């Protein structure tokens, strides 16, 4: 019996960015960048799960180009299983 092929690993991140008014961005990207108290950081597919307070901006990239660059005063980013949720304006 032939071995089963390995399941295809999703190489994109499913991103949803929200503020109090609703969804600002929803879609798939290759990577995203932001800032926290430790400095700039990137999130790629298969990234470890984590939650962080973010600031300055969130940049979304697809095929090497920035497709969205949102300013951030303060927000929360949660990454889990190639899903990224960002909540902006949490201090208002």
Secondary structure, DSSP 8 states (H G I E B T S, - for coil): -----------SEEEEEEETTEEEEEEEESEEEEEETTEEEEEETT---EEEEEEEEEEEEETTEEEEEEEEEEEEEEEETTEEEEEE-TT-
